[in-house]
Amino acid sequence: MVGYVYDPIFTLHGSDEHIENRLRVERINEIASSFPLIRYPVVQASKEELHTIHASHYVDWVERAYEEGYRFILNEDTLLTPKSFEVASFAAGSTKPIIDAFAKGEIKRAFLNIRPPGHHAEYKTGQGFCIFNNIAFMARYAQQRGFEKVMIIDFDVHHGNGTQDIFYSDDSVCFFSTHERNNYPYFTGSEEEIGEGRGKGYNINRPYGDFCSDEELLRLYDDLPEWFDFDIVLVSAGYDLMADETISTAQISFDGLRRLITKILDFAGSKPVAFLLEGGYNLDSLARSAEITLQELCKDEK
């Protein structure tokens, strides 16, 4: 069986006029209703737990920012609304039940339909629609539950600069990102960024040029680090690389996405693997992409 996380709490942040809005998770949840998934409850992360991935002063600021008159983080693309702190805390914390289920052997695969997304949130600040870094939180909690070596794969069309920032000096987490070179956040994600200190060699960026094709993208995944003896695979599943999206030039087809997901699942093998929602803003394309992901997760479980 495949685990699944969703709750109406994730609709309470942001604005329907914003590209990253509640309709994204609602559409995916409609698709998910036709699959035989094990639904897990949502959990709110405590401030102390959030400090495992973010500076305490940043977490404290987000908690009080709206009441103090702030309406966005860094710039106007990352909104702060009355429920933002609560919803973002639930997005991060709701990764915990899936890790617990992995640790108990209840499931081996999962899809987390959560928002706001997280992979742009750095140690000291959120940005790029992201408040707290959900996948980084999940990785740290996984380590607490015995999954010592964590593999993070990020196929969002934008570089996961926040995830890179949090684990850049860490050799217990290997971060592999493919992303459009000439896109947000613009100044991170080069192949030369390989980590530092103990983490040197554990940060792997594979940027691609404009109008990336299926074959070009899939070739980059030949570089997945077979040498890294991971215990779990976590995937930042950003569907804004699809051909019908408007905030990138990438031309990935639904067949290409299916082949990519299959390649990731083959790489994970018998180890637990979870896909966490990041980007994807064309609702029809997003729904079809999530459907393909769930089809592959539910098929031929190892």
DOVO-11556 format. One record per residue (C-alpha): residue in one letter; z, y, x. Coordinates in steps of 0.05 Angstrom, whole numbers, padded with zeros to 5 digits, always signed. Layout:
! residues N
AZYX/...
END
This chain:
! residues 302
M+00000+00000+00000/V-00011+00072+00019/G+00043+00126+00015/Y+00030+00192-00019/V+00067+00258-00023/Y+00056+00313-00074/D+00099+00356-00119/P+00087+00419-00161/I+00133+00456-00113/F+00071+00463-00069/T+00037+00507-00122/L+00091+00561-00120/H+00070+00596-00055/G+00015+00647-00047/S-00036+00676-00094/D-00096+00648-00132/E-00138+00705-00103/H-00125+00678-00033/I-00171+00625-00004/E-00111+00580+00011/N-00082+00570-00058/R-00049+00521-00106/L-00115+00496-00134/R-00128+00458-00070/V-00069+00410-00077/E-00077+00406-00153/R-00149+00382-00146/I-00130+00330-00094/N-00073+00306-00137/E-00123+00294-00194/I-00164+00251-00147/A-00103+00214-00122/S-00083+00193-00192/S-00138+00140-00192/F-00112+00106-00129/P-00056+00053-00123/L-00009+00097-00082/I+00065+00094-00071/R+00091+00163-00087/Y+00149+00189-00045/P+00196+00246-00063/V+00194+00314-00031/V+00251+00337+00013/Q+00268+00407+00036/A+00278+00415+00111/S+00342+00450+00131/K+00340+00510+00177/E+00373+00469+00231/E+00318+00417+00226/L+00264+00470+00229/H+00296+00494+00295/T+00270+00429+00327/I+00200+00460+00326/H+00210+00535+00316/A+00253+00589+00347/S+00315+00601+00305/H+00302+00676+00300/Y+00233+00662+00270/V+00261+00613+00218/D+00316+00663+00200/W+00265+00719+00193/V+00220+00679+00146/E+00281+00664+00102/R+00296+00737+00091/A+00228+00770+00102/Y+00205+00776+00030/E+00271+00807+00007/E+00265+00857+00065/G+00197+00879+00041/Y+00149+00839+00085/R+00089+00810+00050/F+00053+00774+00106/I+00064+00743+00175/L+00027+00777+00233/N-00032+00797+00189/E-00054+00795+00117/D-00084+00724+00119/T-00014+00692+00119/L+00020+00713+00056/L+00094+00717+00042/T+00112+00711-00032/P+00180+00700-00066/K+00179+00624-00058/S+00144+00620+00010/F+00205+00601+00052/E+00226+00548+00002/V+00157+00518-00006/A+00142+00518+00068/S+00210+00484+00080/F+00190+00431+00030/A+00122+00422+00062/A+00154+00406+00130/G+00213+00367+00103/S+00171+00324+00057/T+00142+00289+00118/K+00209+00255+00128/P+00205+00204+00071/I+00139+00178+00099/I+00168+00169+00168/D+00228+00134+00137/A+00180+00088+00099/F+00142+00073+00163/A+00207+00057+00199/K+00228+00009+00143/G+00160-00025+00144/E+00146-00007+00071/I+00078+00023+00087/K+00031+00032+00146/R-00013+00089+00120/A-00001+00153+00082/F-00033+00217+00056/L+00008+00280+00049/N-00020+00330-00001/I+00023+00388+00020/R+00017+00463+00030/P+00020+00514+00060/P-00016+00482+00119/G+00018+00483+00187/H-00024+00472+00250/H-00031+00546+00268/A+00044+00558+00266/E+00070+00566+00337/Y+00141+00560+00363/K+00156+00634+00352/T+00111+00653+00294/G+00067+00631+00236/Q-00005+00653+00228/G-00072+00630+00200/F-00045+00612+00130/C+00011+00571+00164/I+00086+00585+00161/F+00120+00523+00190/N+00084+00470+00231/N+00086+00408+00186/I+00055+00359+00233/A+00099+00381+00291/F+00161+00373+00247/M+00136+00303+00228/A+00126+00285+00301/R+00196+00305+00321/Y+00227+00269+00262/A+00185+00207+00278/Q+00215+00208+00348/Q+00285+00212+00318/R+00268+00149+00277/G+00245+00109+00338/F+00171+00126+00344/E+00179+00153+00414/K+00106+00167+00432/V+00066+00206+00380/M-00009+00214+00378/I-00033+00276+00340/I-00106+00282+00322/D-00132+00347+00292/F-00202+00349+00262/D-00195+00416+00225/V-00253+00462+00243/H-00202+00510+00273/H-00162+00495+00335/G-00090+00473+00323/N-00062+00526+00369/G+00008+00520+00339/T+00013+00445+00351/Q-00014+00455+00421/D+00038+00510+00434/I+00097+00468+00411/F+00080+00406+00452/Y+00044+00437+00512/S+00097+00414+00563/D+00114+00348+00529/D+00088+00281+00553/S+00117+00243+00493/V+00065+00275+00446/C-00010+00272+00460/F-00050+00324+00423/F-00125+00314+00412/S-00164+00369+00377/T-00237+00378+00359/H-00257+00446+00332/E-00311+00499+00328/R-00311+00540+00392/N-00329+00607+00362/N-00279+00608+00305/Y-00206+00625+00291/P-00160+00631+00329/Y-00214+00649+00380/F-00173+00651+00444/T-00145+00580+00448/G-00175+00510+00449/S-00215+00507+00513/E-00224+00442+00551/E-00185+00474+00609/E-00121+00475+00567/I-00094+00407+00586/G-00019+00419+00582/E+00031+00438+00636/G+00090+00409+00672/R+00107+00340+00644/G+00055+00352+00590/K-00004+00360+00638/G-00060+00315+00615/Y-00030+00304+00546/N-00067+00362+00513/I-00140+00346+00500/N-00187+00397+00469/R-00259+00380+00452/P-00291+00444+00424/Y-00361+00442+00395/G-00414+00495+00384/D-00442+00525+00320/F-00476+00480+00268/C-00443+00417+00294/S-00475+00353+00268/D-00443+00287+00249/E-00467+00253+00313/E-00443+00309+00358/L-00374+00308+00326/L-00368+00232+00328/R-00387+00229+00402/L-00327+00273+00418/Y-00281+00219+00388/D-00304+00171+00442/D-00254+00212+00484/L-00193+00191+00444/P-00141+00171+00496/E-00139+00095+00497/W-00091+00102+00556/F-00037+00134+00513/D+00010+00079+00489/F+00028+00112+00423/D+00076+00086+00370/I+00047+00127+00312/V-00014+00169+00295/L-00009+00234+00256/V-00073+00269+00234/S-00082+00343+00217/A-00135+00332+00164/G-00171+00398+00157/Y-00233+00390+00113/D-00262+00459+00129/L-00311+00426+00177/M-00354+00402+00119/A-00424+00428+00107/D-00406+00461+00040/E-00351+00503+00070/T-00362+00578+00080/I-00314+00594+00137/S-00350+00554+00190/T-00420+00534+00210/A-00405+00460+00220/Q-00451+00414+00182/I-00410+00351+00174/S-00433+00306+00116/F-00390+00263+00073/D-00418+00202+00108/G-00400+00234+00175/L-00329+00246+00150/R-00323+00173+00128/R-00346+00150+00196/L-00296+00197+00229/I-00238+00171+00188/T-00258+00099+00202/K-00260+00115+00276/I-00189+00145+00273/L-00163+00085+00234/D-00194+00037+00284/F-00162+00076+00340/A-00094+00072+00305/G-00101-00003+00297/S-00037-00034+00271/K+00005+00028+00284/P+00028+00073+00227/V-00020+00130+00211/A-00011+00191+00166/F-00061+00244+00145/L-00032+00313+00130/L-00073+00365+00092/E-00092+00427+00133/G-00155+00467+00116/G-00211+00458+00065/Y-00226+00513+00015/N-00288+00493-00024/L-00253+00457-00081/D-00309+00408-00097/S-00320+00390-00024/L-00245+00386-00013/A-00236+00338-00071/R-00292+00293-00048/S-00266+00294+00024/A-00196+00274+00001/E-00226+00219-00042/I-00263+00191+00018/T-00200+00194+00060/L-00160+00157+00007/Q-00215+00105-00001/E-00213+00090+00073/L-00137+00089+00076/C-00133+00040+00018/K-00187-00005+00046/D-00173-00064+00092/E-00102-00044+00111/K-00083-00076+00177/
END
